Amino acid sequence: MDPEAGYDEIWISKTCHVQTAEQRFGPHVREGIDAFLTEVPGAGEFEDSDDEEPWPVTTWAFQPDMATANNWNIFFDHDPAPHRPEEAGFPRIARYRCNLTTLSQRYDLYFAAYQDKIYVYRPQRAPRILPPPCLVLHPGRTRLSRYAPGHVDRRFAHQINHIAVGTLGDVEIVAFVYDDGDVAAYYTHMIVNHISSTDESGRRPPIPSSQLIPQPFFHDNVGISAWGLAIHTKSRLIAVSSNKHEVTVYAFALTRSPARSVDSQESERSPLTWSGQTALELEKHVKSRTRTWKIVLPLGINGNNIPSIAFVEDDQGCAEKVAAQDIYGQTWLLNIWKIGAQPTCCPTSTDRLSPRYKGWGVLILPDSSFKHTKTVREALGVPSNELIEPGPSPYCDDMLDNTCSLFYIKQLAVDPETVLQNRSARPGWDYVRTHREGFIQQTAVMDDSSSEDSAASLIPDSDDEAGWNEVAAMAAGTGAGDVAAMTAQETSNEHTRWAALTTTEAPKGSALEDLSEDVQLRREIIPLFGETQAFDETAGRLIFPGKDRSKRVRPVAFSYAKKELSESTIKDICIFRSTLTDLELVPLDKTPGLVCKYVLTFHDHLNRRNGPFNFNRIHSERINMLLHIPELCLVVAGSPCGRVALITLTKTRRKVHGGMTLKRGFRVDRVLPRKAEEDQRLRPWCELIGIAMSQVPSARARSLDLGPQSQTATYRLILHYLDHTILMYNIERTRDGKDDLLIF
């Protein structure tokens, strides 16, 4: 226990497990890696574009002969981007992407996306953390991908932007999205079966390899560069966000579905849609899951590119909405199933035009993910007299600021005082002075024994809709009267729900005409417009659901209103979102939120100047990698600047400013690598391209299984850098119920 903090903090040993590129590929690769890091894309790295030499629309997998695995050139015979001889011997990694690595949560498998391929490893203990790959997967392209130019590299568009592991029902999958709009997924147990089919000597079995190669069970295209990726277990959904300013949800057909009945009189009151059914009849049909649906959810004219998404569940644990974080910093709540439902916008907590406030990550956190704490210091990582009270901006009226907690992070490589003095904080938010003097602006901190009733003057009553509408109006940049009128109109006039429905004549193929009731074909739908279309694999799908201008202009985004979600959902859910360097927690019940600024900043205390052309503050400061580990009440946040934060989610009833009760919050426990590791230059001077975390295989685990999940299990965190350097940490909570997170 730390006597100064008054609670058990993180204990970290001196060990950071490291594997360098030379240890992985041999000493001869350093020259090639240095050339790759410093080369500007377009200077010959991708000499042959896919437009000039199309790739076959096939899927292949390659399993190396372990007897000759030291010859790494065998892995790159089919690389579509030829490299110079001095660069041979290591796989190239795409720049400017989201998370390119992930760990299976059931099997001892590590997946790394290198350009258009997925390398499958069986991680080991240091120093040989990643041995040669067990398998290299190279999925083919969809036909539509040829018509979708890449956003990052137009000459080599078919590169992976994001990879993630999740479960559909009882089956685990690994899914990934491409810069040309492709999205694909494999069953991990099929990959395990393929790897296990090779005997211990590394030779292939006598069975023809074509019968063993894993194939994607799902492969489609969303029409443009895809980025965000989310998988829902119970509802069996895959969601993908794209630069079309929309989210696409793939709802697979199910044998059973908890579809709600629709009253016949209600169905008669709803308008007719393209499908030939009324809006409510169509809604019931979509919820029944008797066919596979491709559901398109546009943001509207005020939305933008969406780098991150997450599912919002109802009180039954089923996916109800998608939370989409756009680069403006706005979080959108998009109803998956409700026909005619307009998008709901949760605005930023600061000026959306601020150059430093860009949205990059979002998580939806249930109440069960938060750990009970006893004191404000334990909950927020900072004494209560160093919390910054809300500033004068209307965007921050209900946000507390615990940025001063940076001064209390042990073994932090950066100097918080230098960072906070050099960064352009808002006027009056003097973090250094607040930390030094325990300065509180005008309002004294309430004692822990103070009455909860004193908070009533600061927080609108839950039944005071006018008070909340005024707050929502300021956040949306509109008048309170406008929001109140909008809410009243939406509540009193049900016909406004159908305002966005398409009333033009339905094109051919829109009606739900099937061969029989038992054979229902896949369909596409935009629930907001009530438009349906046949699931077509032609270039025409790039237009539907189309009229892209119509999709941008027609949606009318409502500012967040309490009635948009059920009471049970509002009570138990928080939005956790990240920007360039900041972390923010926004409760859906509109109780006070929390922001911690400058958590992951570009850092070079060793003054290393020679590095990749893109490795600087402008290009690498963005927290675009978020992992949620519910068993540890932990969020792991990663930034391409090379640093990772460990955040403990907390909840408390203690009073803070003026009696304000902060129901849920977080504290930043550690930032990795630590100062001693930075001093030893263990972190390479290049971009962090992926973070992954999973349970360490238990002693009783068989073959590739990890073993049963346990809250007392040890977890491993793997950091993967652009030059193929690997850093690994082991993390666990103490087993006596104390708030102690061990990193060793």
PyMOL commands that set and color helices and strands:
alter all, ss='L'
color gray80, all
select helices_A, chain A and resi 21-25+27-38+66-68+72-76+85-87+143-147+188-196+209-211+264-269+279-288+367-369+376-380+384-386+394-396+403-408+416-422+431-437+452-457+465-476+480-492+494-498+539-542+548-553+562-564+567-572+617-620+630-632+675-679
alter helices_A, ss='H'
color red, helices_A
select strands_A, chain A and resi 11-12+17-19+60-62+101-103+110-114+117-121+135-138+160-168+171-178+182-187+218-221+226-232+237-242+246-251+293-298+308-313+319-325+331-335+344-346+361-366+371-372+399-401+523-526+531-534+558-559+573-578+583-587+593-596+625-629+634-638+644-651+664-672+688-695+715-721+726-733+741-743
alter strands_A, ss='S'
color yellow, strands_A
deselect
rebuild
show_as cartoon
